[in-house]
Amino acid sequence: MWIVFKKELKEILRDKKTLFFMIALPLLIIPAIGGVVGYFSVKAVTEAEEKILKVSIVNPNAAPQITEELQRSEFFEIVPIESGVTPEQWVKSKGADFVLTMPDSYTAPLLESNQRVFVIHLNDAGLNLVERRLKEIIEPYLNKQQQTAFQTLNLSEEQSAGLIEPFVFDKIDVADKRENIGEKVGGMLTYFIFILCLQGAMMPAADLGAGEKERGTLETLLISPIERKYLVLGKFLTIALAGVMTALITVLSMAIWGIVLSQGMAIQFVAEFMGAINAIDFVLIFFMLIPIVSILASILLSISTYARSFKEAQSYMAPLVFVVIVPTLMSSLPGIELTGGWAWVPLTNVALAIKELIKGTMDYYQLIPIFVSSMAIALGTLSFCVYWFNKEKVLFR
């Protein structure tokens, strides 16, 4: 088994294509893609904040102060609306970014009128920041009217606050920083790791099965004095190692790039969060991946053994992404926790366990059913892989 493992590992290390997917892709390409996406996201928000918005005002004399502020603002350009054109038609024809209709009751005292309703016609399908910009201009004036009304009623600041907000919640969060962050990023991180394990194992699996068929080296390997089960175990260990290494390299590279590109505060934040996770939890997270990688490696090797060619193997393996995505996403749904029957659900139980380990709220007794069920499935898929590899009609179909 170890002879086969060393032989397959050497072949993987010699294959530039496999090394690209195992090392170059996670180390450079994936962080680069994340950086590009982040750059354009920030750029889009910045452009939206700096864009000068064209506004057409209906009934401007009803709120002359607001109209004057809009005229003086560097972020707005007032354009007249064409006669006979409705605000909706004007926005759709791109005559203006939005149309603002002033309320007739704006100048009336608050105690003598109803709520002010500023009607905005706009295309709200994209990022525009219209409401936020208008609030910055309108709120100061309405706050002054509000204070005048409260003074008329002889209300103190406390009474005014109670009238504006009859009740408030004084929320005291008993969860620590680690638990709060773990709840938010734990599900996403497990999804990311599972996908990486699958992606890293796909290429070696396709090469060690279907690839050997295409190269004609499978027959030579089968006539060697090594039992077929050891041939399978050697290939299986190689695929599993590739999956784990890809996940580890990607996570480490993203952490390194994050530290290199982030500010000092971000580095301190990451350091505090990582420092809160003890060594035992890190070790358990790693061991939780062993049955997952074993299951994926066994399934991928079985598919590769069945496929006639490298291309056919890849087409069979592609749907496995959904097999990984669905159970992992379930761990992020509200109400699904690592209790009761969820500890026995494949993949979902491991995703929930890793999430709890990151949060620091793991019930370690739950690891027993998780490991038992996951290892049982891993042994079952590996046994099927050995059985599949022993069938001549599968190897030479």
Phi, psi and omega in degrees: 000315182289330176296316178295319180300312180296321180295313181292324180294320177297319180295322178295316181293338177274343184273112183296324181295316180293319178297326178299313182288333182275324188242302185297316182298307179289331185281325186238311189291309183297312175300325179295318178298316178299320178295318179296315179299316179297320180298312182289332176294313178296320180296320180296318179294318180297316179296321179295324180288329184265349184293137175275118184269133175276126182232136172250133186252128174257132181062052184295331183289345179291331180224073186298326180295318180293319179299317179295321179296321178295323178292324181280338185292140178279352183262357181231146174233116183277126177236138181287144178275139182294147181293136178083000180258131178284156178304321180296316179294323182295320178290318180296327178278002179063031173290332178208158177289327175200161178243128181249122178256118181283143179281142179295334185272010187298315185279347181287146177302146183300324183286349182247006183218174179270187179297138177285130180239108175267117183270126180241121172260121181202164171268103188265019182284337182245188179275117184228332179060027182295309184298319182297319180292319180293322179298323180298331181270317188280321187303317180302321180290318180290329176294323177295317177298323180296314180296323177298318179296320180292323177294324177298324180274001181057045180262141175284172179298321179295318179293323178296317179296321179293329178287321179291314178234097183303329176211151176224159176258125174264090188276126176246108184277118180274350178282140178279177184300319182298317181293319180297315181291318180300323178295326183278319186256347185300312180296319180294322182293318178295320177300315181296315182294317181298315180297320179294319178300317179294314183296320181290333181271341185298309185296311177298323180296315179297326182283323185281348177248281181296326180297321178293327176297315181294321181281346180078018181266351181294320180298318179298321180292324183288334181273000176288157183283032179253132179298148185296328180296327178285329173298315180296315182296322177296315178294320181299314180297323179296315180295316180298318179297319179297319179296314180294317182296321178298315179297315181295317181297319181295313180298316179295319181294320179293323177295316180295313179297323178297319179292320181295319187267345184275169175277170182301324180296320179295320178298316180296320180298313179297319181297319179295317181293313180294325179292336180286339179273119183283168185297326180298317180294322176298316179296319180294322177300318179296315181293333177294334181282340184300308178295327179295312179296323179297316178298311182295318181296320180294315180296316181296320179292323177296317179295316181295324178295325182283326186292148179278332185217166179300317181295319179295321179298318180295322179293327177287327185281334184305316180296344179297339178303319180290329177296329179274319186296311188299307180297327181288318178296330179299329180293342181266354182286145179294141178092348179264113182231165183281067178222155175059228185289342182295338178291348181251358182278122184301144179067310179299320181296320179292319178299318178294321181294316179297321178298316179293323178295321178294321180288336184084020182242026185288132168270103190296341176293337179289344179294334182297303178296330180294310180294319181298310182292318182292316180292326177297316178293319180298316178294323178295315180292324178291321177297319177296323180296318178296316178299317181296320182289338180276353181268118182297324183289342175275317182294325186238042179282000000 
